Amino acid sequence: METRVKMVNKTIGLALSGGGHKGLAHVGVLKFLQEQQIDIQIISGTSAGAIVGSLYALGKSPNEILAFFRSVNLFNVNHLSLVKSGLFNADKFMVYLDNIFGEMCLGDLAKELYISATNMETGRSKIFGRHTKIKEAVVASCAFPGIFSPVKVEGEIYSDGGILNNFPVNVIQGRCDYLIGVNLDRGADYKSAKEFALLPQVAWRAIDIMMAQNAAMQNRLCDWLINPEKIVQYNTFEISDKRQQEIFQIGYQAAKREFHKVKDGLMRNKNHQPESPSSWW
């Protein structure tokens, strides 16, 4: 049966959360959307979502994005940092992206792309727009505190966008007629006290709670929220090809499973008054 959606004069936005290698679920979602001929014009992303969003905005296919994730080894011993601000040097990741984007800025892309990072000097969320180099914005958005060293962009120091805005739906709300959000955070589920015996466990739990609270507010802004249940079985840093392929399929199946519920909404036109970008940052 034909399921492709025909949309006339409708701007579709896509918000992609952070999630490390779980971001491959984003790629699976894009694969399904592509099969339905759903054209995404505006994208926002944090961390893994920034990687996927930037490659897709450049014109890379879901299969090419999947291949990129598999080709990048961010935890190579040669990438260990000699400074105390992170275990791994984020600049090493910049090399991978330079081979793809060179000196391109976000405004050079055919699709609108907004990338979230955290300004460590001001303590505020930053949304990189048209005039920032793509490679710098993506690396800044991915610089997870303690794991990767902070990144200097345009004279200021940035770390992972997920600290303050792991699911940047609000960034493109009002800029599109229909907003699809893919959130890889399933929320801060109950955990017993015995699971907090070590400092890293306490730290990770605190981060989970903080991100879950922020994401819950963003979830409500989506016209179509894709929040894959099975993603909780996987870690942020999955390096096995088999596990990565499974994550990809989880994203694909999550989009496919929910599509019939939102298909009519995608086809309906909405009255649309975009916000001024200056109201975001």
Residue frames relative to the residue before (quaternion, step in Angstrom):
aa qw qx qy qz dx dy dz
M 1.0000 0.0000 0.0000 0.0000 0.00 0.00 0.00
E 0.4755 -0.6800 0.4822 0.2812 3.59 -0.95 0.87
T 0.0581 -0.8265 0.5599 0.0006 3.60 -0.74 1.05
R 0.4423 0.7143 -0.4627 0.2830 3.59 1.20 -0.07
V 0.3527 -0.7535 0.5295 0.1661 3.52 -1.09 0.86
K 0.1991 -0.7592 0.6083 0.1182 3.55 -0.90 0.96
M 0.0306 -0.8053 0.5913 -0.0314 3.58 -0.70 1.14
V 0.1439 -0.7896 0.5941 0.0530 3.56 -0.85 1.02
N 0.8588 -0.0272 -0.0095 0.5115 3.56 -0.88 1.02
K 0.5191 0.6064 -0.4394 0.4120 3.57 0.93 0.85
T 0.2549 -0.7651 0.5768 0.1303 3.56 -0.83 1.04
I 0.1688 -0.8005 0.5724 0.0547 3.55 -0.66 1.16
G 0.1434 -0.7882 0.5955 0.0599 3.56 -0.87 1.02
L 0.1433 -0.7847 0.6002 0.0588 3.56 -1.18 0.63
A 0.1034 -0.7834 0.6120 0.0325 3.58 -0.77 1.10
L 0.1140 -0.8156 0.5673 0.0034 3.57 -0.77 1.11
S 0.3529 -0.7634 0.5066 0.1897 3.57 -0.69 1.09
G 0.5724 -0.5295 0.4771 0.4054 3.51 -1.37 0.00
G 0.1775 0.8110 -0.5463 0.1107 3.56 -1.27 0.11
G 0.4813 -0.6701 0.4500 0.3417 3.60 1.19 0.20
H 0.8225 -0.1759 0.1426 0.5218 3.56 -0.96 -0.84
K 0.5122 0.6114 -0.4315 0.4214 3.58 1.24 -0.15
G 0.4922 0.6695 -0.4096 0.3765 3.56 1.30 -0.21
L 0.5035 0.6372 -0.4287 0.3958 3.57 1.24 -0.18
A 0.5388 0.5920 -0.4087 0.4384 3.59 1.22 -0.32
H 0.5766 0.5712 -0.3710 0.4513 3.59 1.13 -0.61
V 0.6543 0.5243 -0.3072 0.4501 3.54 0.98 -0.90
G 0.6298 0.5273 -0.3244 0.4692 3.57 1.05 -0.75
V 0.6268 0.5223 -0.3265 0.4772 3.57 1.03 -0.78
L 0.6569 0.5109 -0.3110 0.4592 3.58 0.91 -0.90
K 0.6024 0.5576 -0.3517 0.4500 3.57 1.06 -0.72
F 0.6787 0.4786 -0.2930 0.4739 3.57 0.91 -0.90
L 0.6523 0.5149 -0.3205 0.4545 3.60 0.89 -0.89
Q 0.6339 0.5296 -0.3222 0.4625 3.56 1.03 -0.78
E 0.6469 0.5197 -0.3178 0.4587 3.58 0.97 -0.82
Q 0.6968 0.4384 -0.2638 0.5027 3.58 1.12 -0.64
Q 0.4066 -0.7357 0.4404 0.3155 3.57 1.35 0.05
I 0.3289 0.7092 -0.5347 0.3209 3.55 1.00 0.91
D 0.2116 -0.8180 0.5297 0.0740 3.54 -0.42 1.27
I 0.2194 -0.7764 0.5823 0.0997 3.56 -0.63 1.17
Q 0.1664 -0.8134 0.5517 0.0793 3.59 -0.78 1.01
I 0.7878 0.1956 -0.0849 0.5779 3.60 1.10 -0.68
I 0.0444 -0.8093 0.5849 -0.0297 3.57 -0.87 1.01
S 0.0352 -0.7423 0.6659 0.0661 3.54 -1.20 0.66
G 0.0358 0.8284 -0.5560 0.0577 3.56 -1.00 0.73
T 0.1809 -0.7493 0.6282 0.1062 3.51 -1.27 0.59
S 0.8615 0.0340 -0.0382 0.5051 3.55 -1.04 0.88
A 0.8207 0.0470 -0.0142 0.5692 3.63 -0.50 -1.11
G 0.6253 0.5414 -0.3304 0.4548 3.57 1.09 -0.68
A 0.6226 0.5284 -0.3311 0.4727 3.56 1.16 -0.61
I 0.6232 0.5300 -0.3355 0.4670 3.57 1.05 -0.75
V 0.6959 0.4706 -0.2724 0.4692 3.55 0.76 -1.09
G 0.6747 0.5172 -0.2967 0.4351 3.58 0.88 -0.94
S 0.6714 0.5006 -0.3040 0.4542 3.58 0.95 -0.84
L 0.6621 0.4945 -0.3100 0.4701 3.58 0.96 -0.81
Y 0.6613 0.4969 -0.3091 0.4692 3.59 0.99 -0.81
A 0.6495 0.5158 -0.3145 0.4617 3.58 1.01 -0.81
L 0.6271 0.5310 -0.3266 0.4671 3.56 1.20 -0.52
G 0.5905 -0.5841 0.3665 0.4194 3.57 1.21 -0.46
K 0.4304 0.6940 -0.4711 0.3333 3.58 1.26 0.18
S 0.4447 -0.6808 0.5153 0.2707 3.56 -1.07 0.77
P 0.6615 -0.4919 0.3664 0.4316 3.62 -1.19 0.32
N 0.6500 0.5113 -0.3279 0.4567 3.60 0.96 -0.74
E 0.6453 0.5071 -0.3166 0.4757 3.59 1.06 -0.71
I 0.6367 0.5139 -0.3278 0.4723 3.58 1.06 -0.72
L 0.6174 0.5364 -0.3301 0.4713 3.57 1.03 -0.79
A 0.6556 0.5091 -0.3041 0.4675 3.58 0.95 -0.87
F 0.6197 0.5426 -0.3450 0.4501 3.60 1.04 -0.74
F 0.6455 0.5199 -0.3256 0.4550 3.60 0.86 -0.92
R 0.6951 0.4820 -0.2789 0.4546 3.56 0.93 -0.86
S 0.6780 0.5094 -0.2913 0.4427 3.58 1.14 -0.56
V 0.6788 0.4996 -0.2843 0.4570 3.59 1.20 -0.48
N 0.0832 -0.7807 0.6191 0.0190 3.56 -0.81 1.07
L 0.1477 -0.8401 0.5189 0.0569 3.55 0.07 1.30
F 0.7299 0.4326 -0.2330 0.4752 3.57 1.19 -0.47
N 0.2309 0.7694 -0.5413 0.2482 3.54 1.15 0.73
V 0.5555 -0.6281 0.4273 0.3382 3.60 -0.96 0.87
N 0.6200 0.5559 -0.3405 0.4367 3.59 1.14 -0.56
H 0.6531 0.5080 -0.3085 0.4692 3.58 1.27 -0.27
L 0.3851 0.7274 -0.4875 0.2915 3.58 1.28 0.03
S 0.4155 -0.7386 0.4840 0.2179 3.54 -0.90 0.98
L 0.3588 -0.7198 0.5555 0.2110 3.55 -1.11 0.72
V 0.6356 0.4742 -0.3338 0.5096 3.58 1.29 0.03
K 0.5598 -0.6563 0.4097 0.2965 3.57 -1.20 0.45
S 0.5505 0.6599 -0.3788 0.3435 3.59 1.24 -0.09
G 0.8046 -0.0202 0.0032 0.5934 3.60 1.26 -0.05
L 0.5632 -0.6129 0.4286 0.3514 3.57 -1.12 0.62
F 0.7929 0.1957 -0.0819 0.5712 3.56 1.03 -0.82
N 0.4775 -0.6794 0.4915 0.2624 3.53 -1.12 0.77
A 0.3784 -0.7540 0.4939 0.2106 3.58 -0.51 1.19
D 0.5636 0.6171 -0.3861 0.3903 3.59 1.16 -0.50
K 0.5761 0.5889 -0.3820 0.4188 3.59 1.16 -0.51
F 0.6266 0.5245 -0.3285 0.4738 3.56 1.11 -0.69
M 0.5722 0.6078 -0.3648 0.4125 3.55 1.14 -0.69
V 0.6095 0.5702 -0.3480 0.4269 3.58 1.08 -0.73
Y 0.6314 0.5275 -0.3306 0.4624 3.59 0.96 -0.86
L 0.7172 0.4624 -0.2543 0.4551 3.56 0.85 -1.00
D 0.5918 0.5762 -0.3657 0.4291 3.57 1.11 -0.64
N 0.6314 0.5425 -0.3284 0.4463 3.57 1.08 -0.71
I 0.7084 0.4347 -0.2476 0.4979 3.58 1.20 -0.51
F 0.8210 0.2842 -0.1116 0.4825 3.56 0.75 -1.10
G 0.2448 -0.7787 0.5396 0.2064 3.58 1.13 -0.51
E 0.7762 -0.3065 0.2544 0.4888 3.58 -0.87 -1.00
M 0.3114 0.7750 -0.4999 0.2292 3.61 1.21 0.32
C 0.2771 -0.7289 0.6035 0.1665 3.54 -1.18 0.70
L 0.6861 -0.4874 0.3379 0.4213 3.57 -1.23 0.38
G 0.6652 0.5269 -0.2986 0.4368 3.57 1.04 -0.73
D 0.5935 0.5822 -0.3611 0.4224 3.59 1.25 -0.22
L 0.5764 0.6125 -0.3679 0.3966 3.58 1.25 -0.30
A 0.5654 -0.6120 0.4394 0.3358 3.56 -1.19 0.60
K 0.7309 0.3231 -0.2014 0.5663 3.58 1.19 -0.57
E 0.5104 -0.6159 0.4914 0.3445 3.58 -1.13 0.60
L 0.0001 0.8027 -0.5950 0.0401 3.56 -0.88 0.97
Y 0.0492 -0.7822 0.6210 -0.0088 3.55 -0.92 1.01
I 0.1341 -0.8183 0.5589 0.0101 3.55 -0.77 1.10
S 0.3030 -0.7770 0.5360 0.1310 3.54 -0.89 1.05
A 0.0788 0.7523 -0.6522 0.0502 3.55 -1.09 0.85
T 0.4006 -0.7014 0.5317 0.2545 3.58 -1.29 0.14
N 0.3236 -0.7369 0.5642 0.1842 3.56 -0.73 1.10
M 0.3051 -0.7970 0.4976 0.1553 3.57 -0.41 1.25
E 0.6218 0.5390 -0.3428 0.4531 3.59 1.21 -0.32
T 0.7675 0.3397 -0.1827 0.5120 3.58 0.88 -0.94
G 0.3720 -0.7386 0.4800 0.2928 3.57 1.20 -0.50
R 0.5967 0.5674 -0.3528 0.4445 3.56 1.23 0.44
S 0.5498 -0.5847 0.4799 0.3545 3.53 -1.26 0.46
K 0.1545 -0.7777 0.6056 0.0682 3.55 -1.07 0.80
I 0.1511 -0.7565 0.6292 0.0947 3.54 -0.99 0.87
F 0.2643 -0.7676 0.5662 0.1424 3.55 -0.54 1.19
G 0.1329 -0.8084 0.5722 0.0368 3.54 -0.94 0.97
R 0.9000 -0.1261 0.0389 0.4153 3.49 -1.35 -0.44
H 0.7881 0.4106 -0.1931 0.4159 3.57 0.80 -0.96
T 0.5655 0.5917 -0.3877 0.4240 3.61 1.26 0.04
K 0.5134 -0.6270 0.4850 0.3286 3.56 -1.06 0.77
I 0.5507 -0.6506 0.4158 0.3170 3.54 -0.90 0.99
K 0.6770 0.5129 -0.3101 0.4272 3.58 0.78 -0.99
E 0.6662 0.5005 -0.3055 0.4608 3.60 1.00 -0.79
A 0.6516 0.5179 -0.3138 0.4568 3.58 0.96 -0.85
V 0.6705 0.5033 -0.3007 0.4547 3.58 0.92 -0.91
V 0.6749 0.4881 -0.3053 0.4617 3.59 0.84 -0.93
A 0.6290 0.5268 -0.3346 0.4636 3.60 0.99 -0.78
S 0.6699 0.5164 -0.2896 0.4480 3.57 0.95 -0.90
C 0.7275 0.4423 -0.2199 0.4762 3.57 1.18 -0.65
A 0.5216 0.6819 -0.3980 0.3233 3.61 1.26 -0.21
F 0.1362 -0.8349 0.5317 0.0415 3.56 0.37 1.31
P 0.5042 -0.6976 0.4135 0.2968 3.62 -0.65 1.09
G 0.8000 0.2615 -0.2223 0.4921 3.54 -0.92 0.96
I 0.6991 0.4094 -0.2578 0.5265 3.57 1.14 -0.59
F 0.7992 0.1118 -0.0391 0.5892 3.58 0.82 -1.02
S 0.5387 -0.6218 0.4615 0.3320 3.54 -1.08 0.72
P 0.5632 -0.5846 0.4524 0.3692 3.61 -1.12 0.60
V 0.3301 -0.7546 0.5467 0.1508 3.55 -1.24 0.55
K 0.3116 -0.7313 0.5736 0.1975 3.57 -1.01 0.82
V 0.0280 0.7770 -0.6256 0.0641 3.55 -0.80 1.10
E 0.8460 -0.0661 0.0040 0.5291 3.55 -0.74 1.10
G 0.7584 -0.4417 0.1936 0.4384 3.53 0.97 0.99
E 0.7154 0.3875 -0.2564 0.5218 3.60 1.26 0.01
I 0.4696 -0.7009 0.4807 0.2391 3.55 -1.21 0.65
Y 0.0543 -0.8182 0.5718 -0.0258 3.56 -0.84 1.07
S 0.1043 -0.7420 0.6561 0.0896 3.51 -1.34 0.53
D 0.8341 -0.2799 0.1696 0.4441 3.51 -1.42 0.05
G 0.4836 -0.6867 0.4726 0.2669 3.55 -0.91 0.96
G 0.5870 0.6225 -0.3544 0.3773 3.56 1.20 -0.52
I 0.4811 0.6658 -0.4429 0.3593 3.59 1.22 -0.27
L 0.8180 0.1883 -0.0676 0.5393 3.58 0.93 -0.92
N 0.8134 0.0575 -0.0086 0.5788 3.61 1.06 -0.60
N 0.0566 -0.8512 0.5217 -0.0063 3.53 0.30 1.29
F 0.7643 0.2231 -0.1173 0.5936 3.58 1.24 -0.38
P 0.0864 -0.8893 0.4481 0.0295 3.60 0.42 1.25
V 0.0409 0.8254 -0.5568 0.0838 3.56 0.67 1.15
N 0.6522 0.5589 -0.3161 0.4029 3.57 0.92 -0.96
V 0.5668 0.6306 -0.3711 0.3787 3.56 1.18 -0.57
I 0.7973 0.2613 -0.1338 0.5273 3.59 0.99 -0.78
Q 0.4056 0.6864 -0.4963 0.3435 3.59 1.24 0.09
G 0.7759 0.2816 -0.2337 0.5139 3.57 -0.80 0.99
R 0.6644 0.4632 -0.3023 0.5026 3.57 1.29 -0.16
C 0.7582 0.2714 -0.1703 0.5678 3.58 1.25 -0.07
D 0.5382 -0.6309 0.4630 0.3130 3.54 -1.28 0.42
Y 0.7839 0.0869 -0.0215 0.6143 3.56 1.17 -0.60
L 0.1455 -0.8280 0.5409 0.0254 3.56 -0.71 1.11
I 0.1397 -0.7683 0.6234 0.0396 3.53 -0.74 1.18
G 0.0592 -0.8053 0.5896 0.0199 3.58 -0.84 0.96
V 0.1283 -0.7654 0.6264 0.0728 3.56 -1.00 0.86
N 0.0186 -0.8153 0.5759 -0.0584 3.55 -0.35 1.31
L 0.2232 -0.8119 0.5311 0.0941 3.57 -0.55 1.18
D 0.5575 0.5662 -0.3942 0.4618 3.58 1.30 0.18
R 0.2334 -0.8041 0.5349 0.1134 3.57 -0.60 1.13
G 0.6345 -0.5429 0.3304 0.4399 3.59 1.26 0.18
A 0.5552 -0.6127 0.4577 0.3269 3.52 -1.31 0.35
D 0.1559 -0.8154 0.5544 0.0584 3.58 0.08 1.30
Y 0.6570 -0.5169 0.3715 0.4040 3.56 -1.26 0.39
K 0.0069 -0.7669 0.6417 -0.0048 3.54 -1.09 0.83
S 0.4522 -0.6956 0.4905 0.2666 3.58 -1.03 0.80
A 0.6742 -0.5245 0.3458 0.3883 3.57 -1.24 0.51
K 0.6279 0.5661 -0.3467 0.4063 3.60 1.03 -0.68
E 0.6095 0.5588 -0.3471 0.4424 3.58 1.26 -0.28
F 0.6869 0.4462 -0.2787 0.5013 3.60 1.29 0.01
A 0.2376 0.8146 -0.4968 0.1823 3.57 1.01 0.79
L 0.7734 0.3018 -0.1480 0.5374 3.58 1.13 -0.61
L 0.6553 -0.5453 0.3658 0.3734 3.55 -1.19 0.64
P 0.6606 0.5037 -0.3389 0.4417 3.67 0.81 -0.84
Q 0.6357 0.5327 -0.3354 0.4468 3.59 1.05 -0.74
V 0.6379 0.5169 -0.3172 0.4747 3.57 1.03 -0.79
A 0.6622 0.5176 -0.3013 0.4504 3.56 0.93 -0.95
W 0.6723 0.4913 -0.2981 0.4666 3.59 0.88 -0.94
R 0.6361 0.5295 -0.3325 0.4522 3.59 1.02 -0.77
A 0.6389 0.5261 -0.3221 0.4595 3.58 0.99 -0.84
I 0.6487 0.5105 -0.3083 0.4728 3.57 1.00 -0.85
D 0.6322 0.5417 -0.3275 0.4467 3.59 0.98 -0.87
I 0.6696 0.5051 -0.3002 0.4543 3.57 0.90 -0.95
M 0.6574 0.5220 -0.3055 0.4494 3.55 0.93 -0.95
M 0.6950 0.4715 -0.2764 0.4672 3.57 0.86 -0.97
A 0.6355 0.5458 -0.3345 0.4318 3.58 1.01 -0.79
Q 0.6478 0.5193 -0.3202 0.4562 3.59 0.98 -0.81
N 0.6654 0.4967 -0.2974 0.4713 3.56 0.95 -0.88
A 0.6788 0.5108 -0.2906 0.4403 3.56 0.91 -0.97
A 0.6018 0.5796 -0.3639 0.4116 3.60 1.03 -0.74
M 0.6558 0.4958 -0.3087 0.4784 3.58 1.03 -0.76
Q 0.6687 0.5023 -0.2963 0.4612 3.57 1.00 -0.82
N 0.5722 0.6174 -0.3748 0.3885 3.58 1.05 -0.74
R 0.6879 0.5216 -0.2802 0.4198 3.55 0.95 -0.94
L 0.6241 0.5572 -0.3348 0.4334 3.58 1.23 -0.30
C 0.5962 0.6024 -0.3507 0.3984 3.59 1.25 -0.31
D 0.4137 -0.6559 0.5685 0.2747 3.55 -1.16 0.65
W 0.7692 0.0587 -0.0291 0.6357 3.55 1.13 -0.72
L 0.0936 -0.8014 0.5906 0.0129 3.55 -0.49 1.24
I 0.1077 -0.7630 0.6362 0.0394 3.55 -0.84 1.05
N 0.0726 0.8035 -0.5745 0.1382 3.57 -0.45 1.29
P 0.1963 -0.8567 0.4610 0.1228 3.60 0.47 1.23
E 0.4281 -0.7302 0.4782 0.2342 3.58 -0.72 1.09
K 0.7168 0.4921 -0.2687 0.4145 3.58 0.81 -0.99
I 0.4857 0.6913 -0.4267 0.3227 3.59 1.24 -0.22
V 0.5655 0.6208 -0.3828 0.3850 3.61 1.18 -0.48
Q 0.5987 0.5806 -0.3550 0.4224 3.60 1.22 -0.35
Y 0.7167 0.4358 -0.2273 0.4946 3.58 1.26 -0.22
N 0.4579 -0.6932 0.5001 0.2442 3.52 -1.23 0.64
T 0.6620 -0.5130 0.3779 0.3948 3.53 -1.30 0.34
F 0.7917 0.2416 -0.1140 0.5494 3.57 1.01 -0.80
E 0.0847 0.7994 -0.5804 0.1301 3.57 0.31 1.31
I 0.1040 -0.8324 0.5432 0.0347 3.61 -0.63 1.09
S 0.5254 0.6315 -0.4114 0.3949 3.59 1.26 -0.16
D 0.5045 -0.6533 0.4738 0.3069 3.60 -0.90 0.94
K 0.6397 0.5385 -0.3217 0.4441 3.56 1.00 -0.86
R 0.6832 0.4783 -0.2844 0.4728 3.56 0.88 -0.94
Q 0.6373 0.5285 -0.3284 0.4545 3.58 1.00 -0.76
Q 0.6429 0.5079 -0.3200 0.4758 3.58 1.01 -0.78
E 0.6274 0.5335 -0.3309 0.4607 3.58 1.05 -0.75
I 0.6416 0.5187 -0.3199 0.4658 3.59 0.99 -0.83
F 0.6070 0.5536 -0.3302 0.4648 3.56 1.03 -0.84
Q 0.6937 0.4776 -0.2699 0.4668 3.58 0.88 -0.96
I 0.5936 0.5634 -0.3630 0.4455 3.59 1.09 -0.66
G 0.6603 0.4997 -0.3016 0.4726 3.57 0.97 -0.85
Y 0.6484 0.5267 -0.3111 0.4531 3.56 0.93 -0.93
Q 0.7112 0.4632 -0.2634 0.4586 3.57 0.80 -1.03
A 0.6120 0.5499 -0.3549 0.4439 3.61 1.06 -0.67
A 0.6616 0.4878 -0.3004 0.4839 3.58 0.97 -0.84
K 0.6617 0.5178 -0.3029 0.4499 3.57 0.92 -0.92
R 0.6645 0.5371 -0.3026 0.4224 3.56 0.95 -0.93
E 0.7570 0.3986 -0.2032 0.4762 3.59 0.98 -0.84
F 0.4708 0.7416 -0.4145 0.2379 3.57 1.22 -0.43
H 0.6507 0.5419 -0.3362 0.4123 3.60 0.91 -0.85
K 0.6342 0.5506 -0.3277 0.4328 3.60 1.17 -0.55
V 0.7791 0.3489 -0.1590 0.4960 3.57 1.12 -0.65
K 0.4176 0.7482 -0.4507 0.2504 3.57 1.25 -0.22
D 0.6683 0.5024 -0.3122 0.4511 3.60 0.88 -0.88
G 0.6476 0.5295 -0.3161 0.4476 3.57 1.01 -0.80
L 0.6246 0.5370 -0.3307 0.4606 3.55 1.09 -0.66
M 0.6931 0.4907 -0.2740 0.4514 3.55 1.07 -0.72
R 0.6349 0.5377 -0.3404 0.4381 3.60 1.14 -0.53
N 0.3869 -0.6922 0.5564 0.2480 3.56 -1.08 0.73
K 0.1884 -0.7645 0.6065 0.1106 3.53 -1.24 0.58
N 0.4849 -0.5851 0.5375 0.3654 3.53 -1.23 0.41
H 0.0831 -0.8410 0.5332 -0.0390 3.55 -0.72 1.08
Q 0.0173 0.7742 -0.6313 0.0410 3.55 -0.74 1.11
P 0.2502 -0.8098 0.5077 0.1542 3.62 -0.10 1.21
E 0.4623 -0.6508 0.5287 0.2884 3.52 -1.18 0.69
S 0.5316 -0.5768 0.4986 0.3690 3.52 -1.28 0.35
P 0.5231 -0.6461 0.4449 0.3331 3.62 -0.85 0.87
S 0.6026 0.5885 -0.3668 0.3950 3.61 1.07 -0.59
S 0.6136 0.5611 -0.3521 0.4298 3.59 1.23 -0.35
W 0.6240 0.5586 -0.3457 0.4231 3.60 1.25 -0.22
W 0.8279 0.0142 0.0404 0.5592 3.58 0.93 -0.80
